[in-house]
Amino acid sequence: MGEGSQGPPETRPRTPVSFRDMKALAAASVLVALTLGLSAWVGSDRAGVARAAGLPLWPPTEQSSRLLLGGRVRCSVTVQPQVKVGHAVRVAFTLRNVSKHSVTVHLWVFSSTFTLNAADGTTYDATAPYRAFPGIPPPRPRKLRRGATLHLASQPVKVRWTGPLRIAPRCLGRPLPALHVRVVAPWPRPAESAAVGEVVAAAGHLLDNCLPQTPGVPVDGQIYPPSGSAPPMDAQCSVSLTWDGDFLQAQALVLVPPDLAGVQVFQPYETLWPIDEFLPLAASPPYEAVAWEFVVTRYRAIPVAASTLAATSQSSGTVPGWAWNGAGFASAGGFTCGGTTFAGGGTGPALDFVTACQG
């Protein structure tokens, strides 16, 4: 998002607002040379076959650019022309001073961003999930010397829609010409009968003791801590499925306590609060809701987005917490009981044992 960054991490504002950060040499040389040579030959052979068949040769990247700041700076944007469902669209931004003098640019987390439009009509603004978070630094000046180049990062977006995707970049607040990305999904289509099991397997043991069996049918069970000795929490768990082309979208929902009411998941960002405002539930604490979205292909379920909304009772205790690290839940320490916690922006949820604050 900002200069040299990968976008805001999964932040966890509370009420009142605070933050918790949710990580033989010769023989080998011959083998590498042979491998590289074979790869080059295969690539060349495929190109020849494509030309002979009259098929298009896809470029390695899609590119777009525009002169900004009175023609003194060129912003160039590149993106891979194809992405696998469940993988991230990554849009790279580059600023280059094309003038004869130094130029000052003002950079912040929204200097390099994009809007994604999917074939099903979905519009996803890559920075929207972060705009409600407090404490985002204001723009800061950066001097760009004559001829200098500066690379900016944008927040990657996990693809969970059919393509093609239309990518509309914005650089230093100005729109650039749109780019287009194809979406591919493994074939054959996944078996719906196995999808719930794939989600359970991909959820890092979260649902082992609160195990949905049928899509859309909630079950009561317990959520156990990933480590340590915290007592389990009574919960209701469900997995719902939706077909989208050659893959399935799956949403796991965990409610603590099991009869927690008023929970709503806001799309397309998979948040448990309106995208522009943090709002707790009307329920009395302690409570916790976890929404977790997956893409299910023939081979596996891939976590793509998640959020957690939790509230604890006021006491002198501490809430033990864990955060998804891409492979499982890692300890995130603890925080004092009392208040509401919002967590989102990653591919997996935060998990707070809110019942530790009871009595």
N, C-alpha and C positions, 0 to 999 in steps of 0.2 A: 504494500500500500504506500507507505511513505518511502523516503529515500533509503535504499539499502535494506528495507525491512520486508517482512512477509505478512504484514497486516497485524491487527491487534490479536493478542493471544486470547484464549478463552478466559474472559474476565468474569468475576463473580461479585457484582455490587450487592450491598446489603442495605437495609433500611434501619438506622441511618446509614448513608453510603460509606462503605469501605471496600477494600479490594482484597482478593485472595487469588494468587496465581494458580491456576489450575495446573522429550523429550527427548633337482639338478637344474641350474639356471640355463645352460646351453640348450638342453632338451626342451625346456619350457619355452625358450625363445623361438625355437624352430616350430613348436606347436602353435604358438601365438601367430607367427608369420603365416603358417599354413592356413590357420583359421581366418585371418584377415584376408588372405588371398582368395580363399573360397567364398567368403562373404562378398568380396568385390565382384567375383565372377558371377555369383548367383544374382546379385543386383543388376549387373550388366545384362545377363541373360534375360531376366524378367523384363527389363526395359525394352530389349529387342523384341520379345514376344508381344509386349503391349503395342509397340509401334506396328508390328506386322499385322496385328488384329485390328488396328485402327482405334485402340482404346486410349483414353486420356492419360497423360502422365501427371500425377498430382505433384505439385511443388512441395518442397520440404516445409515451407511455412506460408501462411497468408500474411500480407503486409499492408499497412496503411500509414499515412503520414500527413502532417500539416504544419505549415509555418505559423508560429505563435509569437506573441510579444512584438508586434510590429515587424514581423519577418526576420527577427534576429535569432530565434531559436526554432529548430525543427524538432517536432516530437514524432517519433516513429514507433509503430506498434506491430508486434508480430504474434502469431498464434499458430499452433499446429493445426493443419486442416482436417484432422480426424482425431476423435477421442473415443475410447471404449466407455460404455455405460458403467457408472460407478467410479470412474477415474476423473481426475480433475482437469478442467479447462484452465490453462495458465496463460495469461496474457502478459507479454513483456513490453515494457515502455522504455524508450531511450530518448534522452534530451541531448541535442547537439547545438552548440553555439556556432552559428554560421556567419556571424557578424565579424567585424574587425576589432571589436572591443569586448571587454568583459561585460557580462549581463548578470543581473541579480534576479534569481527566481525565488519565489516563496513556496515552500513545500510543507505539506502536512499529509495526514492519512488519506485525504480525499483528492490528492493531486493526480493519482493514476488509478482509474477505476473503469468499470464497464457495466453495461446492462446486457443481460442475456435474454433473448426471445426464443422460446422453443416452438416446435411445430404444433403443439397442442394449445398454443395461445398463452402459455405461462410466460410471465415477465419476472425476471430475477435481477435485482440490483445488488451487485456484489458487496456494496458497503452498507446497505440498508440495515443488516442485523446489528451494526455497531453504532448507528447514529444516536440511539437513545442512551448509550453508555455515557456516564459523566466522566469528566477528567481527561477528555481527548485534548492533547496539546494544540494550541493555535498554530497557524502557519509560521514558519521561521525562514529567514532569508538564507540563501546559499548563492555564493558567487560562482559563476560559470565562466572560466577564462576563454579567451578566443580559441576556437577550434576544439574546446574540451567536450567530452561526452560524459553523461551521467545516466546510469541505469536506475530505473525506478521499478519497484515491485508492486503487483496488485494481488488482492486476495484471491487465491484459487477457489474455484467452485466445483464441487463434486456433481457430476452429471447424473441426473435421475429422470431425464425426459427423452422422448424420441427426437430425432433430428429431422432436418438440419437445424442448427442453431445459428441465430443471427447475433453477432457480437458487436455492440455499439460502444466503442471506447470513448472515454473523456480524459483529456490530458490538460492539467492546469486549469480545469474548469471549462474547457472548450471541447466540443464534439469533433471526432475524427470520422472519416468514412468507415462504414460498417464492414466487418469481416464475416465469413461464413465457415462453419465447422460441421462436418458430418459426424454422426453418432453411430457406432457399430456395437452390436450385441452378439455374444457367442450363440452359435446355432448348434443343436436344436434348442427350441424353447424349453424353459424349465418345467418340471412336473409340479403342478400346483399342490399335489398331495404331499410333496416333500418339502415345500417352501417353509412351513412353520418350523419344522425341525432344523432347517438350515439357519433360520433366524436365531433360534435358541442356541445353536452351536456357535454362532458368531457373536453372541452377546456376553461373552466372558463370564459364564456361570451365573449371570444375574438372575436368570429365569429357571435355574435348576430345581428350585423348590417352590416355584410358582409357575407351573408348566402348562401353557396353553396347548390344546390338542387340535381344536377346530378353528379355522380362520373366523374372526369376528365374535367368537364366544369367549367371554372372560371367565377366568377361574380364580378362586381364592387360594392363597398360599402364603408363603413367607419369603422375605428377602434376607439372606444371610450376609454378614460382612465378608468382604473378600479376604480379610485377614484379621487377626486379633480376636478379642473375646466379647465384642458388643453383642447384646441379645438380638435375635432376628426381629424384623418388623412384619406385622401382619399386612398383607397387600392383596390387591386385585390386579391380575395381569391379563393382557390380551394381545393378539397379533392379528391385524387386519391386512388383507391383500387386495391389490388392484392391478389388473393387467395394463401394461403400456407397451404395445408393440410386441417385441420378442423377449421381453423380460417382465418381471413383477416388481411393483413397489410394495414394500411391507412397512407397516408401522406398529411398533411395539409400544404399549402404554402400560405404565406401572403406577398404581394409585395407593397411597398410604395415608389414612386407613382405607380398607377395602370399599367403604361406602362414601368416599370423598366425592363431593358433588361440585358442579360448576366448572369443571375442567374443559378447556377448549384449546385445540391445537390450531395455530394460525399458519396458513400456507402462503407462499411456497417456502417459508423460512424455517418451518418446524419449530416455532416458538410457542411457549405456553402463556404468552402475553402479547398484546398488540405491538406491532413492530416499532411504533414510534413512542411507546410509553410503557414503563414497568408498572404492572398492576398486580397486587396480591389477590388471592381468592377471598371470597366472603366467609369461608370456613374458619373455624377457630383452630389455632395451632394446638398440637403439632400436626403438620401434614406435609406431604411431598408428592409431586407428580413428575414422572419422567416420561418424555416422549422421545422415541428413537426411530429414525427412518433408515431403511435398508433398501438396496437394490438386489433382487434375487435373479441370478442367471442360472444356466444349466449346471454350473459347477459350484456355486457358493452364494452366500449372502454377503453383501458388502455394506458396511455402515457408511452412511453419507452425511447425516445431520442429526443433531440431538439438542435437547434443552432440558433443564431441570428448574422447577419452581418449588421452593421449600420454605416452611415457616416453623419456628420453634418457640416453645414456651419460655418465658423469662425464668431463669434459675441461675444458680451459681455453677452449674455444670458446664461441660464442654461437648460439642458435637463432633464426633469423629467423622472424617470424610475421605472419600476416594475420588479419583478422576481417571477417566479413560485415557490411555496413552497410545492407542492404536492397536495394541495387542491384548490388553487386559486392564484391570483396575489397579492403579498404584496409589499408595497412601498419599493424601494431600494434607495431612496433619489434622488440626481441629480448630474450631472457633467457639467463642463464648455463646452460650444459649441466649436466645432472645432476638427477634427480628426476622426479616424475610430475605432469602437468598435467591438470586437469579443467576443461572449459568447457561451459556450457550455459545455457539460459534464454532464448535469443533465437530468431529465425526462421531463422538461418543459423549455420554452424559457425565455429570457429576453425580455422586451418590453420597448423601448425607444421612446419617442415622439419627433422624430427628427425635425419635422416641427416647433417646438418651437424656433428654431434657425434662422428661415427665417427673413430677414430684421429687 
